[in-house]
């Protein structure tokens, strides 16, 4: 593939930015990839593994001359980072982000974007429970959705160029209004993560079950909760604080549904439980048919059938 941006600056060097660096380098999509992270340790690791062509110690030096600037920092830090880099942005450059919340990012970043610079918020729906500069890999975005939430009056050519980059990294693109994005993600991501954190916390605080029993006898459902609950605490703290209304709305609806199921269990209403589980099972089938997950046994986990040595 051909170069789409001559110079890309990645601000924040965790899973998403690291995977972008790998994907862009593998496909030849950027002439130069420059990176910056706030932490000395992160910058040192990024240099050791050659994550970017160049690692800068300051964000303003990293964005100088960049055609595309990617804000890959926690949502709560977006505004401060934007204020820092704003005077150093190249006229005609595009600034995007990878935050899981969109309206709060627009409110925090938008006022700092100079005239002549394109601000196109974005959100790749891809991730793992791992973080840090060593966690990225080139295929993270393959067949995953990358939502763009362009502002009114956005330059169509700039939006199309960013969309080209996203698709060239293997992702599928769609556009969404910021407020609607935040509601949809509260349903599909934010509330499920909070529930996972809560369920693992319940197990941790349940005095009648020991930590050893929780670990040794964890069933598949609980193991999946622990995987989700292992996600970056800073990122998810900021997500909940900056998508507060939508998340609380969905949690309220979740509580109502939970009460319905609780009553069905108490009353021994097996038919209601069966009907409810059948409807939700159909959603799982839809996710698989849409290519958003695998239908392989045991959720596609790898298995080693060879006997373990003593």
One Martini backbone bead per residue (centre of mass of N, CA, C, O) as a GRO file, in nm:
protein
  310
    1UNK     BB    1   0.102   0.032   0.011
    2UNK     BB    2   0.052   0.362   0.045
    3UNK     BB    3   0.110   0.661   0.157
    4UNK     BB    4  -0.098   0.876   0.364
    5UNK     BB    5   0.118   0.975   0.580
    6UNK     BB    6   0.416   1.120   0.637
    7UNK     BB    7   0.334   1.209   0.945
    8UNK     BB    8   0.303   1.043   1.263
    9UNK     BB    9   0.155   1.117   1.584
   10UNK     BB   10   0.193   0.956   1.902
   11UNK     BB   11  -0.006   1.012   2.195
   12UNK     BB   12   0.068   0.760   2.337
   13UNK     BB   13   0.197   0.406   2.425
   14UNK     BB   14  -0.010   0.178   2.390
   15UNK     BB   15  -0.206  -0.045   2.249
   16UNK     BB   16  -0.320   0.133   2.019
   17UNK     BB   17  -0.068   0.286   1.925
   18UNK     BB   18   0.108   0.036   1.889
   19UNK     BB   19  -0.076  -0.097   1.674
   20UNK     BB   20  -0.057   0.130   1.472
   21UNK     BB   21   0.244   0.116   1.424
   22UNK     BB   22   0.250  -0.173   1.318
   23UNK     BB   23   0.037  -0.140   1.089
   24UNK     BB   24   0.171   0.093   0.933
   25UNK     BB   25   0.443  -0.042   0.883
   26UNK     BB   26   0.347  -0.303   0.740
   27UNK     BB   27   0.178  -0.117   0.510
   28UNK     BB   28   0.307   0.168   0.445
   29UNK     BB   29   0.135   0.445   0.566
   30UNK     BB   30   0.405   0.586   0.680
   31UNK     BB   31   0.688   0.772   0.668
   32UNK     BB   32   0.653   0.864   0.982
   33UNK     BB   33   0.693   0.763   1.332
   34UNK     BB   34   0.588   0.939   1.618
   35UNK     BB   35   0.658   0.946   1.976
   36UNK     BB   36   0.471   0.984   2.298
   37UNK     BB   37   0.525   0.985   2.659
   38UNK     BB   38   0.505   1.070   2.986
   39UNK     BB   39   0.673   0.828   3.055
   40UNK     BB   40   0.991   0.730   3.086
   41UNK     BB   41   0.952   0.421   3.075
   42UNK     BB   42   0.788   0.413   2.812
   43UNK     BB   43   0.997   0.547   2.630
   44UNK     BB   44   1.220   0.343   2.679
   45UNK     BB   45   1.070   0.096   2.571
   46UNK     BB   46   1.006   0.207   2.288
   47UNK     BB   47   1.304   0.227   2.208
   48UNK     BB   48   1.391  -0.068   2.253
   49UNK     BB   49   1.157  -0.184   2.037
   50UNK     BB   50   1.098   0.015   1.797
   51UNK     BB   51   0.805   0.141   1.767
   52UNK     BB   52   0.939   0.395   1.647
   53UNK     BB   53   1.132   0.613   1.471
   54UNK     BB   54   1.051   0.827   1.706
   55UNK     BB   55   1.125   0.958   2.036
   56UNK     BB   56   0.978   1.196   2.240
   57UNK     BB   57   0.985   1.400   2.541
   58UNK     BB   58   0.770   1.578   2.385
   59UNK     BB   59   0.473   1.669   2.245
   60UNK     BB   60   0.555   1.915   2.071
   61UNK     BB   61   0.781   1.765   1.913
   62UNK     BB   62   0.606   1.531   1.800
   63UNK     BB   63   0.395   1.723   1.626
   64UNK     BB   64   0.598   1.841   1.452
   65UNK     BB   65   0.495   1.814   1.117
   66UNK     BB   66   0.235   1.664   1.141
   67UNK     BB   67  -0.044   1.519   0.968
   68UNK     BB   68  -0.092   1.318   1.216
   69UNK     BB   69  -0.277   1.316   1.529
   70UNK     BB   70  -0.276   1.090   1.812
   71UNK     BB   71  -0.492   1.051   2.086
   72UNK     BB   72  -0.364   0.804   2.341
   73UNK     BB   73  -0.524   0.893   2.605
   74UNK     BB   74  -0.684   0.956   2.858
   75UNK     BB   75  -0.971   1.127   2.872
   76UNK     BB   76  -0.882   1.322   3.116
   77UNK     BB   77  -0.614   1.426   2.930
   78UNK     BB   78  -0.693   1.560   2.658
   79UNK     BB   79  -0.705   1.867   2.714
   80UNK     BB   80  -0.410   1.912   2.805
   81UNK     BB   81  -0.278   1.805   2.550
   82UNK     BB   82  -0.410   1.999   2.349
   83UNK     BB   83  -0.293   2.258   2.477
   84UNK     BB   84   0.008   2.183   2.430
   85UNK     BB   85  -0.003   2.127   2.101
   86UNK     BB   86  -0.149   2.356   1.946
   87UNK     BB   87   0.100   2.556   1.867
   88UNK     BB   88   0.240   2.290   1.692
   89UNK     BB   89   0.049   2.267   1.466
   90UNK     BB   90  -0.007   2.189   1.149
   91UNK     BB   91  -0.127   2.313   0.884
   92UNK     BB   92  -0.373   2.069   0.785
   93UNK     BB   93  -0.395   1.893   1.005
   94UNK     BB   94  -0.480   1.594   1.188
   95UNK     BB   95  -0.701   1.527   1.464
   96UNK     BB   96  -0.719   1.246   1.678
   97UNK     BB   97  -0.882   0.976   1.855
   98UNK     BB   98  -0.934   0.676   2.100
   99UNK     BB   99  -1.176   0.719   2.264
  100UNK     BB  100  -1.470   0.586   2.441
  101UNK     BB  101  -1.542   0.892   2.438
  102UNK     BB  102  -1.683   1.181   2.273
  103UNK     BB  103  -1.812   1.439   2.394
  104UNK     BB  104  -1.590   1.498   2.606
  105UNK     BB  105  -1.361   1.527   2.401
  106UNK     BB  106  -1.477   1.757   2.237
  107UNK     BB  107  -1.498   1.958   2.477
  108UNK     BB  108  -1.182   1.943   2.548
  109UNK     BB  109  -1.043   1.978   2.253
  110UNK     BB  110  -1.181   2.174   2.052
  111UNK     BB  111  -1.090   2.465   2.174
  112UNK     BB  112  -0.768   2.401   2.085
  113UNK     BB  113  -0.820   2.403   1.786
  114UNK     BB  114  -0.700   2.535   1.521
  115UNK     BB  115  -0.715   2.695   1.255
  116UNK     BB  116  -0.664   2.456   0.992
  117UNK     BB  117  -0.747   2.215   1.178
  118UNK     BB  118  -0.838   1.879   1.197
  119UNK     BB  119  -1.118   1.740   1.383
  120UNK     BB  120  -1.144   1.371   1.428
  121UNK     BB  121  -1.312   1.171   1.595
  122UNK     BB  122  -1.237   0.845   1.757
  123UNK     BB  123  -1.316   0.467   1.774
  124UNK     BB  124  -1.173   0.173   1.850
  125UNK     BB  125  -1.319  -0.160   1.861
  126UNK     BB  126  -1.045  -0.244   2.036
  127UNK     BB  127  -0.891  -0.505   2.248
  128UNK     BB  128  -0.734  -0.568   2.560
  129UNK     BB  129  -0.604  -0.634   2.887
  130UNK     BB  130  -0.364  -0.490   2.776
  131UNK     BB  131  -0.069  -0.278   2.829
  132UNK     BB  132   0.145  -0.090   2.669
  133UNK     BB  133   0.412  -0.098   2.438
  134UNK     BB  134   0.409  -0.431   2.424
  135UNK     BB  135   0.089  -0.490   2.341
  136UNK     BB  136   0.109  -0.452   2.049
  137UNK     BB  137  -0.052  -0.526   1.720
  138UNK     BB  138  -0.122  -0.535   1.378
  139UNK     BB  139  -0.421  -0.707   1.410
  140UNK     BB  140  -0.626  -0.566   1.605
  141UNK     BB  141  -0.826  -0.425   1.366
  142UNK     BB  142  -0.927  -0.669   1.235
  143UNK     BB  143  -1.263  -0.651   1.169
  144UNK     BB  144  -1.303  -0.383   1.314
  145UNK     BB  145  -1.445  -0.115   1.453
  146UNK     BB  146  -1.426   0.239   1.341
  147UNK     BB  147  -1.534   0.524   1.487
  148UNK     BB  148  -1.665   0.823   1.353
  149UNK     BB  149  -1.714   1.186   1.477
  150UNK     BB  150  -1.782   1.422   1.303
  151UNK     BB  151  -1.805   1.746   1.266
  152UNK     BB  152  -1.952   2.008   1.180
  153UNK     BB  153  -1.772   2.100   0.888
  154UNK     BB  154  -1.605   1.886   0.797
  155UNK     BB  155  -1.362   1.775   0.598
  156UNK     BB  156  -1.408   1.537   0.366
  157UNK     BB  157  -1.110   1.476   0.292
  158UNK     BB  158  -1.009   1.423   0.583
  159UNK     BB  159  -1.205   1.193   0.646
  160UNK     BB  160  -1.124   1.008   0.409
  161UNK     BB  161  -0.826   0.977   0.487
  162UNK     BB  162  -0.872   0.846   0.763
  163UNK     BB  163  -1.040   0.611   0.656
  164UNK     BB  164  -0.815   0.489   0.486
  165UNK     BB  165  -0.631   0.418   0.720
  166UNK     BB  166  -0.818   0.236   0.877
  167UNK     BB  167  -0.863   0.027   0.649
  168UNK     BB  168  -0.553  -0.035   0.608
  169UNK     BB  169  -0.551  -0.165   0.914
  170UNK     BB  170  -0.842  -0.353   0.891
  171UNK     BB  171  -1.084  -0.181   0.932
  172UNK     BB  172  -1.406  -0.073   1.004
  173UNK     BB  173  -1.623   0.190   0.901
  174UNK     BB  174  -1.799   0.455   1.081
  175UNK     BB  175  -2.065   0.683   1.149
  176UNK     BB  176  -2.133   0.907   1.439
  177UNK     BB  177  -2.298   1.049   1.678
  178UNK     BB  178  -2.172   1.125   1.976
  179UNK     BB  179  -2.416   1.068   2.166
  180UNK     BB  180  -2.483   0.792   2.043
  181UNK     BB  181  -2.219   0.658   2.096
  182UNK     BB  182  -2.233   0.673   2.411
  183UNK     BB  183  -2.486   0.494   2.433
  184UNK     BB  184  -2.394   0.240   2.283
  185UNK     BB  185  -2.132   0.196   2.464
  186UNK     BB  186  -2.282   0.160   2.729
  187UNK     BB  187  -2.401  -0.114   2.638
  188UNK     BB  188  -2.137  -0.269   2.491
  189UNK     BB  189  -1.907  -0.169   2.729
  190UNK     BB  190  -1.932  -0.005   2.997
  191UNK     BB  191  -2.133  -0.172   3.166
  192UNK     BB  192  -1.991  -0.449   3.139
  193UNK     BB  193  -1.735  -0.359   3.287
  194UNK     BB  194  -1.869  -0.283   3.555
  195UNK     BB  195  -1.986  -0.564   3.610
  196UNK     BB  196  -1.718  -0.712   3.616
  197UNK     BB  197  -1.591  -0.558   3.848
  198UNK     BB  198  -1.818  -0.631   4.049
  199UNK     BB  199  -1.803  -0.944   4.043
  200UNK     BB  200  -1.511  -0.959   4.139
  201UNK     BB  201  -1.564  -0.800   4.401
  202UNK     BB  202  -1.762  -0.998   4.527
  203UNK     BB  203  -1.563  -1.235   4.547
  204UNK     BB  204  -1.357  -1.079   4.726
  205UNK     BB  205  -1.590  -1.014   4.968
  206UNK     BB  206  -1.666  -1.312   5.013
  207UNK     BB  207  -1.632  -1.483   5.307
  208UNK     BB  208  -1.738  -1.785   5.212
  209UNK     BB  209  -1.505  -1.732   4.997
  210UNK     BB  210  -1.208  -1.804   4.889
  211UNK     BB  211  -0.949  -1.714   4.697
  212UNK     BB  212  -0.869  -2.002   4.618
  213UNK     BB  213  -1.151  -2.085   4.509
  214UNK     BB  214  -1.184  -1.870   4.293
  215UNK     BB  215  -0.934  -1.960   4.129
  216UNK     BB  216  -0.964  -2.277   4.109
  217UNK     BB  217  -1.308  -2.268   4.039
  218UNK     BB  218  -1.327  -2.111   3.788
  219UNK     BB  219  -1.543  -2.032   3.557
  220UNK     BB  220  -1.594  -1.914   3.250
  221UNK     BB  221  -1.755  -1.660   3.325
  222UNK     BB  222  -1.555  -1.553   3.541
  223UNK     BB  223  -1.304  -1.543   3.362
  224UNK     BB  224  -1.421  -1.324   3.176
  225UNK     BB  225  -1.449  -1.112   3.392
  226UNK     BB  226  -1.143  -1.097   3.467
  227UNK     BB  227  -1.047  -1.003   3.195
  228UNK     BB  228  -1.205  -0.737   3.192
  229UNK     BB  229  -1.103  -0.645   3.489
  230UNK     BB  230  -0.792  -0.610   3.369
  231UNK     BB  231  -0.823  -0.344   3.280
  232UNK     BB  232  -0.747  -0.025   3.267
  233UNK     BB  233  -0.813   0.185   3.531
  234UNK     BB  234  -0.779   0.470   3.413
  235UNK     BB  235  -0.955   0.446   3.167
  236UNK     BB  236  -1.225   0.355   3.319
  237UNK     BB  237  -1.256   0.589   3.504
  238UNK     BB  238  -1.289   0.801   3.274
  239UNK     BB  239  -1.528   0.680   3.129
  240UNK     BB  240  -1.737   0.702   3.362
  241UNK     BB  241  -1.697   1.014   3.420
  242UNK     BB  242  -1.752   1.088   3.087
  243UNK     BB  243  -2.026   0.873   3.079
  244UNK     BB  244  -2.246   0.902   3.301
  245UNK     BB  245  -2.540   0.915   3.192
  246UNK     BB  246  -2.546   0.664   3.009
  247UNK     BB  247  -2.453   0.459   3.221
  248UNK     BB  248  -2.681   0.507   3.430
  249UNK     BB  249  -2.910   0.434   3.243
  250UNK     BB  250  -2.823   0.137   3.186
  251UNK     BB  251  -2.806   0.048   3.484
  252UNK     BB  252  -3.105   0.090   3.541
  253UNK     BB  253  -3.205  -0.118   3.334
  254UNK     BB  254  -3.049  -0.356   3.449
  255UNK     BB  255  -3.186  -0.361   3.726
  256UNK     BB  256  -3.469  -0.419   3.621
  257UNK     BB  257  -3.399  -0.691   3.488
  258UNK     BB  258  -3.287  -0.826   3.744
  259UNK     BB  259  -3.555  -0.823   3.902
  260UNK     BB  260  -3.709  -1.007   3.711
  261UNK     BB  261  -3.522  -1.253   3.749
  262UNK     BB  262  -3.541  -1.271   4.054
  263UNK     BB  263  -3.845  -1.331   4.061
  264UNK     BB  264  -3.842  -1.587   3.885
  265UNK     BB  265  -3.668  -1.750   4.080
  266UNK     BB  266  -3.844  -1.724   4.335
  267UNK     BB  267  -4.115  -1.839   4.172
  268UNK     BB  268  -4.031  -2.064   3.958
  269UNK     BB  269  -4.012  -1.931   3.653
  270UNK     BB  270  -3.900  -2.107   3.393
  271UNK     BB  271  -4.025  -1.979   3.136
  272UNK     BB  272  -3.912  -1.695   3.166
  273UNK     BB  273  -3.619  -1.777   3.163
  274UNK     BB  274  -3.616  -1.921   2.891
  275UNK     BB  275  -3.714  -1.682   2.715
  276UNK     BB  276  -3.490  -1.486   2.790
  277UNK     BB  277  -3.244  -1.664   2.706
  278UNK     BB  278  -3.331  -1.693   2.409
  279UNK     BB  279  -3.308  -1.397   2.328
  280UNK     BB  280  -3.005  -1.357   2.410
  281UNK     BB  281  -2.890  -1.582   2.229
  282UNK     BB  282  -2.954  -1.438   1.959
  283UNK     BB  283  -2.745  -1.214   1.992
  284UNK     BB  284  -2.497  -1.392   1.979
  285UNK     BB  285  -2.548  -1.491   1.690
  286UNK     BB  286  -2.532  -1.208   1.561
  287UNK     BB  287  -2.236  -1.152   1.633
  288UNK     BB  288  -2.117  -1.387   1.473
  289UNK     BB  289  -2.245  -1.316   1.193
  290UNK     BB  290  -2.088  -1.023   1.201
  291UNK     BB  291  -1.778  -1.093   1.297
  292UNK     BB  292  -1.728  -1.018   1.628
  293UNK     BB  293  -1.701  -1.336   1.662
  294UNK     BB  294  -1.665  -1.663   1.765
  295UNK     BB  295  -1.801  -2.008   1.723
  296UNK     BB  296  -1.602  -2.149   1.867
  297UNK     BB  297  -1.511  -2.345   2.090
  298UNK     BB  298  -1.450  -2.182   2.374
  299UNK     BB  299  -1.410  -1.899   2.224
  300UNK     BB  300  -1.129  -1.988   2.072
  301UNK     BB  301  -0.956  -2.132   2.253
  302UNK     BB  302  -0.669  -2.264   2.314
  303UNK     BB  303  -0.540  -2.609   2.293
  304UNK     BB  304  -0.360  -2.859   2.485
  305UNK     BB  305  -0.361  -3.212   2.449
  306UNK     BB  306  -0.114  -3.251   2.585
  307UNK     BB  307   0.047  -3.377   2.826
  308UNK     BB  308   0.156  -3.293   3.129
  309UNK     BB  309   0.421  -3.243   3.297
  310UNK     BB  310   0.574  -3.302   3.614
   0.00000   0.00000   0.00000
